[in-house]
Amino acid sequence: MSTEQNETLGAEDSKWLGEYSQVHMNVFGTPLRVMDHGQGAHIWDVDGNEYLDFLAGIAVNSLGYAHPKWVKAVSEQAAKVAHISNYFASEPQIELAAKLVKLAGAPEGSKVYFGNSGAEGNEAALKLAKLYGRTLPGALPSIGGKPARILAMTHGFHGRTMGALSATWKPNIRKPYDPLVPDIEFVRAGDEVALYEAFSQTGLGHYGKGPIAAVILELIQGEAGVQPLGADYVKFVRELCDINHALLIIDEVQTGIGRTGKWFAFQREDLSGGVTPDMVTFAKGVAGGFPMGGMIAFGEKLAALFTPGSHGSTFAGNPLGAAAGLATLGVIEDDNLIANAEARGQQLRDGIMVTGNPLYVSVRGRGLLDAVELKHPCAHAVMNYCLEHGLIVNAVAPNALRFAPPLIVTAEDVDQALAVLKDVPADLPND
Ligand SMILES: *Cc1c(COP(=O)(O)O)cnc(C)c1O
C-alpha cells in the first residue's frame, strides 16, 4: 500500500486518516482512502468520490458490495442466531460444509474444517499434514527416522500466522520471526529437478532427512504477482507426492470459489485427470466479505486424523459466516458467475493489450485473477493514477498490477476500467 498521500485527498479522508494513524499499528502503511459504502462493483469514500473496484477487498467481495441476496441472508441469520461456539452446530454450517465438499468434487467421506481466514485454513492443513507425517515409516525414531518435512514453493504466500508464515516465501516478511516452524523447506517453484532432489534427500540414520509429509502450493501465486505454475510441473508434483506417499495441499484461498473460471483452480481442464489434491484451503471469496475460511481434507482416512481436541477455534463455522457463505455460493451458481469470470477476464486481458499503451508489456492470469506486466517499476504510480481517475487496482509487484474484480462485473464495467487504463501516462516515474 502507498505510504505517501496525494494532493487530491478530500477533507474527510484526510481527517479520518489522521485519526487512523493515531490508533492503529502501522503494519499496512497509510490506507489509500476511508471508504463509506458500496453498491455492486462500485464503492464511495467519505468525501463522496466514486470508484470502480477492480480489487474487491483483495479477491474477497465475490458478489460486489451490498448484494441484496447476501444482505438478506446475513441480516436474517443475524436476527436468528449469530454465534453459538462449536459445542453446538447450525444448519447453515452443515449445509455449507456439504456444499463445499460437493463443489470440490471431493470423494465420499471427505470433510471440512472451518476457520475464519486463509491463514487459519492453512494452519489446519499444516497441522493435519504434521499428524499424517507421524504415520510415515521414515518418521519413526525407533528405526532411525527423522521428523517429516513439508515442502513449500519459492514466492508462495500462505498467510501471516506463525505456521502459515513458515511456508511463506518472502524473506522480508518471514525472516524477522525466525526461528519459525522447523522442517518446512522451500523448493524453487516450477523446478522439477529441485523437487526431485528434495524428495531424494529422505533417508534413514545419518544419511538423510525425514520423509516428506506434504507439499503446499498455489496454482497461481497471487501475492507473488499472479504467477501461474505450469500444468506439467503441477502434475509432476502430484506424481512425486504419490510415489513418496506425500500429501498435496493446494492453497486456493485466492484462486478458489469461481474466480479462475472453475469452482477451484485445480479443476481447470489443463490439469484435470492429473491433479487431485489431498487438501484444499479456501477463504477470501467464500463468504463474499464475511471473514471465513477453512480446509477440505479429501477422503475419509485423511480427514479422520483430526480427532476431538486436535484443533479448533471459537468462531470457526459460526452461523453468520456460514449463512454469508451459502448466499455467496448460491448466487455464484444461480447467476452463472463462474462463466462470467471467465468471459470478463478474457475481455480484460485482451482489452489491456489492445489499448496500445506502451506501458503494458504482457498480461497473465485466469478468469478474474489477472495481472499486467509494466514496462518499468511504476506500479504504485499507476495505482495512484487509476485511483484518482476512479478505478481501484492493486500494485502487487514493482512491475505488475493485479486485477481481482468482483465476479459480478459487467462488460461495461470492464470497458470503463479499460478506458482508464488506456490513458495512464506511459512515462510515469519509477516508484
Ligand atoms: C490471502 C491469502 C492467504 C492468507 O489469507 P488471510 O485471510 O489473509 O489469512 C493465504 N494464501 C493465499 C494464496 C492468499 O492469497
The ligand as a Gaussian input file, in Angstrom:
#p B3LYP/6-31G(d) Opt

LIG

0 1
 C       -4.623000     -14.088000       1.169000
 C       -4.003000     -15.415000       1.117000
 C       -3.771000     -16.162000       2.279000
 C       -4.000000     -15.601000       3.659000
 O       -5.331000     -15.328000       3.899000
 P       -5.722000     -14.399000       5.162000
 O       -7.219000     -14.422000       5.157000
 O       -5.127000     -13.062000       4.897000
 O       -5.144000     -15.035000       6.363000
 C       -3.249000     -17.438000       2.148000
 N       -2.999000     -17.947000       0.937000
 C       -3.199000     -17.272000      -0.192000
 C       -2.914000     -17.915000      -1.501000
 C       -3.696000     -15.981000      -0.155000
 O       -3.889000     -15.291000      -1.276000

